[in-house]
Amino acid sequence: MKKFIVLITFFLVFLPAHSANYLWQNKQDIAKHQHEKIQQWLKFGVKATEKTFHKLPFKPIKFRVKPSKRNNEPVPWGQVNRMDNSILLHTSLKFSINDLKNDWTLYHELSHLYLPFLSDDARWLSEGFATYSQQIIMLKAGLLSSTEFVERISAGLKRGRKNTSMNDDMLFIASQNMRKQRSFMRNYWSGAAFFIEVDLALQQKGLNLPIVINRYITCCLTDEMRGDELISVLDEVSQSTIFSSFFQEYYVREDFPSITQKNINKLANFYNSK
């Protein structure tokens, strides 16, 4: 009987937490009293992301959660490991389940999985897509109001503009040198602006960005691509030249794009009604 209890305990504590949609790979590294909270958080994040994009890029999504010593925010750091497309989340375990749900990091990293690993000159595309997508996911999940959605995007674009004023290289060069030049905000928010403009143009054709991304992951998602290759495929699946038209402009731009408050409000209303 004791052996049976020990065996059951092993399965409950040391095997990865698993559902059809996600796999928590290092459950054994986290104190048992934290397990339910983390599992609820991961499940919620995957479900919220799937709600926006209508499906996951693959199943299960693999997670590793590492306790963080930085306790000033719920999730100080996250990253995708492109060797196996798993997500590492440095997490401050003192925060509540609601704090974790309201942190943007999980939705940002999940969004990265919808695009392949891109060449250095297209980092702005990768980070811009994740930065814009996290706002839509959180809006549609009820974590942001329309007003908060607009405020967050407006504030981010302002940071991007300020960062751009410190470096007037063409965007693809700034992308290649993002870490060296500390041009993170320029790359993240120039990329977000690109996808905002693309999304608005797609909506005029009766489409939207999540629909096109859904088509892309269904037919064409690969491990790695050049930025221009991805854009060409996205044109194909959207049956348009919207992506390439904006890409040609953004790739070499030296300034920061101008996105009006009216257009941000339009996006908030569009996604809040879906």
C-alpha positions as CSV (number, residue, x, y, z in Angstrom):
1,M,0.0,0.0,0.0
2,K,2.8,2.4,0.9
3,K,4.5,1.7,-2.4
4,F,1.3,2.5,-4.2
5,I,1.0,5.8,-2.4
6,V,4.6,6.7,-3.2
7,L,4.0,5.9,-6.9
8,I,0.9,8.1,-7.0
9,T,2.8,10.9,-5.3
10,F,5.6,10.6,-7.9
11,F,3.1,10.9,-10.8
12,L,1.3,13.9,-9.2
13,V,4.4,15.9,-8.3
14,F,7.3,15.0,-10.6
15,L,5.7,14.3,-14.0
16,P,5.1,17.3,-16.2
17,A,1.7,19.0,-15.9
18,H,-0.1,18.3,-19.1
19,S,-3.3,19.1,-21.0
20,A,-4.2,18.7,-24.6
21,N,-2.9,22.3,-25.3
22,Y,0.1,22.8,-23.1
23,L,2.9,21.0,-21.2
24,W,4.6,22.4,-18.1
25,Q,7.9,20.6,-18.3
26,N,9.6,21.4,-15.0
27,K,6.7,21.2,-12.5
28,Q,9.1,19.4,-10.1
29,D,11.2,22.5,-9.7
30,I,8.4,24.6,-8.2
31,A,7.0,24.2,-4.6
32,K,3.8,22.1,-4.6
33,H,1.6,24.9,-3.1
34,Q,2.3,27.0,-6.2
35,H,1.3,24.3,-8.8
36,E,-2.4,25.1,-9.1
37,K,-1.8,28.8,-9.5
38,I,0.8,28.3,-12.3
39,Q,-1.3,25.7,-14.1
40,Q,-4.3,28.0,-14.1
41,W,-2.2,30.8,-15.4
42,L,-0.6,28.8,-18.2
43,K,-4.0,27.3,-19.2
44,F,-5.6,30.8,-19.2
45,G,-2.8,32.3,-21.4
46,V,-3.0,29.5,-23.9
47,K,-6.8,29.7,-24.1
48,A,-6.7,33.5,-24.5
49,T,-4.2,33.3,-27.3
50,E,-6.1,30.6,-29.0
51,K,-9.3,32.7,-28.8
52,T,-7.6,35.5,-30.8
53,F,-5.9,33.4,-33.4
54,H,-8.6,30.7,-33.5
55,K,-6.0,27.9,-33.1
56,L,-2.6,27.2,-31.7
57,P,0.5,26.9,-34.0
58,F,1.1,23.4,-32.6
59,K,0.2,21.3,-29.6
60,P,1.2,21.0,-26.9
61,I,2.8,24.4,-26.1
62,K,5.8,23.6,-23.9
63,F,6.6,25.8,-20.8
64,R,9.3,26.0,-18.2
65,V,8.7,28.3,-15.2
66,K,11.8,29.5,-13.3
67,P,11.3,31.3,-10.0
68,S,12.7,34.9,-10.2
69,K,14.4,36.8,-7.4
70,R,13.1,40.0,-8.9
71,N,9.9,40.7,-7.2
72,N,9.0,44.1,-8.7
73,E,6.7,42.5,-11.4
74,P,5.1,39.2,-11.9
75,V,7.1,38.0,-14.9
76,P,10.3,40.0,-15.3
77,W,11.5,38.0,-18.3
78,G,10.4,35.5,-20.9
79,Q,11.8,34.0,-24.0
80,V,11.2,31.4,-26.7
81,N,13.8,28.6,-27.1
82,R,13.8,28.0,-30.9
83,M,15.5,24.7,-30.5
84,D,12.2,23.1,-29.4
85,N,9.8,26.2,-29.5
86,S,9.4,26.0,-25.7
87,I,8.7,29.1,-23.6
88,L,10.8,30.0,-20.5
89,L,9.1,32.3,-18.0
90,H,11.0,33.9,-15.2
91,T,8.3,34.3,-12.6
92,S,8.0,36.0,-9.3
93,L,5.9,33.5,-7.3
94,K,4.8,35.9,-4.7
95,F,2.2,37.4,-7.1
96,S,-1.4,36.2,-7.3
97,I,-3.1,34.4,-10.2
98,N,-4.8,37.7,-11.2
99,D,-1.4,39.5,-11.2
100,L,0.0,36.7,-13.5
101,K,-2.9,36.9,-15.8
102,N,-2.6,40.6,-16.1
103,D,1.1,40.5,-17.0
104,W,1.7,40.8,-20.7
105,T,4.8,38.6,-21.0
106,L,3.0,35.2,-21.5
107,Y,0.9,36.6,-24.3
108,H,3.9,38.2,-26.0
109,E,6.0,35.0,-25.9
110,L,3.0,32.8,-27.1
111,S,2.6,35.2,-30.0
112,H,6.1,34.6,-31.1
113,L,5.3,31.0,-31.9
114,Y,2.9,32.1,-34.7
115,L,5.9,33.2,-36.8
116,P,9.1,31.5,-37.6
117,F,12.5,32.5,-36.3
118,L,13.4,35.4,-38.6
119,S,16.7,36.8,-39.9
120,D,18.4,39.6,-37.9
121,D,17.3,42.3,-40.4
122,A,13.7,41.3,-39.6
123,R,13.8,41.3,-35.8
124,W,11.5,44.3,-35.9
125,L,8.9,42.1,-37.7
126,S,9.1,39.4,-35.0
127,E,9.0,41.7,-32.0
128,G,6.5,44.0,-33.6
129,F,4.1,41.2,-34.2
130,A,4.3,39.9,-30.7
131,T,4.0,43.4,-29.2
132,Y,0.9,44.2,-31.2
133,S,-0.6,40.8,-30.8
134,Q,-0.3,40.8,-27.0
135,Q,-2.5,43.9,-26.9
136,I,-5.2,42.2,-29.0
137,I,-5.1,39.0,-26.9
138,M,-5.4,40.9,-23.6
139,L,-8.3,43.1,-25.0
140,K,-10.2,40.1,-26.2
141,A,-9.6,38.2,-23.0
142,G,-11.1,41.0,-21.0
143,L,-7.8,42.0,-19.3
144,L,-7.8,45.4,-21.0
145,S,-10.6,47.8,-21.7
146,S,-10.8,49.6,-25.0
147,T,-9.4,52.7,-23.3
148,E,-6.5,50.8,-21.8
149,F,-5.8,49.2,-25.2
150,V,-5.6,52.6,-26.8
151,E,-3.5,54.0,-23.9
152,R,-1.0,51.2,-24.0
153,I,-0.5,51.3,-27.8
154,S,-0.2,55.1,-27.7
155,A,2.4,55.0,-24.9
156,G,4.4,52.3,-26.7
157,L,4.4,54.3,-30.0
158,K,5.6,57.3,-28.1
159,R,8.5,55.3,-26.6
160,G,9.3,54.0,-30.1
161,R,9.4,57.5,-31.5
162,K,11.7,58.7,-28.7
163,N,14.1,55.8,-29.3
164,T,14.1,56.4,-33.0
165,S,15.2,60.0,-32.5
166,M,18.5,58.6,-31.1
167,N,19.4,56.7,-34.3
168,D,18.5,57.4,-37.9
169,D,19.7,54.2,-39.5
170,M,17.4,52.5,-41.8
171,L,15.1,50.1,-39.9
172,F,16.7,46.9,-41.2
173,I,20.1,48.1,-40.0
174,A,18.7,49.2,-36.6
175,S,17.2,45.7,-36.4
176,Q,20.5,44.0,-37.1
177,N,22.1,46.2,-34.4
178,M,19.2,46.2,-31.9
179,R,21.1,44.9,-28.9
180,K,24.3,46.8,-29.6
181,Q,22.6,50.1,-30.1
182,R,19.9,49.5,-27.5
183,S,17.2,50.3,-30.1
184,F,14.7,47.9,-28.6
185,M,11.8,50.4,-28.5
186,R,12.3,51.5,-32.0
187,N,12.3,47.9,-33.3
188,Y,9.4,46.7,-31.2
189,W,7.1,49.6,-31.9
190,S,8.1,50.2,-35.5
191,G,7.2,46.6,-36.0
192,A,3.9,47.0,-34.1
193,A,3.1,50.1,-36.2
194,F,3.7,48.0,-39.3
195,F,1.2,45.4,-38.2
196,I,-1.3,48.1,-37.1
197,E,-1.2,49.5,-40.7
198,V,-1.4,46.1,-42.2
199,D,-4.3,45.1,-40.0
200,L,-6.3,48.2,-40.9
201,A,-5.7,47.6,-44.6
202,L,-6.8,44.0,-44.2
203,Q,-9.9,45.0,-42.5
204,Q,-10.9,47.1,-45.4
205,K,-10.8,43.9,-47.5
206,G,-13.0,42.0,-45.0
207,L,-10.0,40.3,-43.4
208,N,-7.9,40.9,-40.3
209,L,-4.5,40.0,-39.0
210,P,-5.6,37.0,-36.9
211,I,-7.4,35.4,-39.8
212,V,-4.4,35.7,-42.1
213,I,-2.1,34.3,-39.4
214,N,-4.5,31.4,-38.9
215,R,-4.2,30.6,-42.6
216,Y,-0.5,31.0,-42.5
217,I,0.1,28.5,-39.6
218,T,-2.3,26.1,-41.2
219,C,-0.4,25.9,-44.5
220,C,3.0,27.3,-44.2
221,L,4.6,27.7,-40.8
222,T,8.3,26.7,-40.8
223,D,11.1,26.9,-38.3
224,E,13.1,29.7,-39.9
225,M,12.7,32.3,-42.7
226,R,14.0,35.5,-44.0
227,G,11.8,38.5,-43.4
228,D,11.0,39.0,-47.1
229,E,10.2,35.3,-47.5
230,L,7.6,35.5,-44.7
231,I,6.1,38.6,-46.2
232,S,5.8,36.9,-49.6
233,V,3.9,34.0,-48.0
234,L,1.6,36.3,-46.1
235,D,0.8,38.1,-49.3
236,E,-0.2,34.8,-50.8
237,V,-2.4,33.6,-48.0
238,S,-4.1,37.0,-47.8
239,Q,-4.4,37.1,-51.6
240,S,-3.2,40.7,-51.5
241,T,0.0,42.8,-51.7
242,I,-0.7,44.5,-48.5
243,F,2.2,43.0,-46.5
244,S,4.8,43.6,-49.2
245,S,3.7,47.1,-49.9
246,F,4.2,48.2,-46.3
247,F,7.3,46.0,-45.9
248,Q,9.1,47.8,-48.7
249,E,8.3,51.1,-47.0
250,Y,9.2,50.1,-43.5
251,Y,12.3,48.1,-44.2
252,V,14.3,51.1,-45.2
253,R,12.6,53.9,-43.3
254,E,14.7,56.1,-41.1
255,D,11.9,57.8,-39.3
256,F,9.2,56.6,-37.0
257,P,5.8,55.9,-38.5
258,S,2.8,58.1,-37.6
259,I,-0.3,56.2,-36.3
260,T,-3.3,58.3,-35.6
261,Q,-5.3,58.1,-32.4
262,K,-8.4,57.6,-34.6
263,N,-6.9,54.5,-36.1
264,I,-5.9,53.0,-32.7
265,N,-9.5,53.7,-31.5
266,K,-10.8,51.9,-34.6
267,L,-8.8,48.8,-33.8
268,A,-10.0,48.9,-30.2
269,N,-13.6,49.0,-31.3
270,F,-13.0,46.3,-33.9
271,Y,-11.4,43.7,-31.6
272,N,-13.6,44.6,-28.6
273,S,-16.7,43.7,-30.7
274,K,-15.4,40.4,-31.9
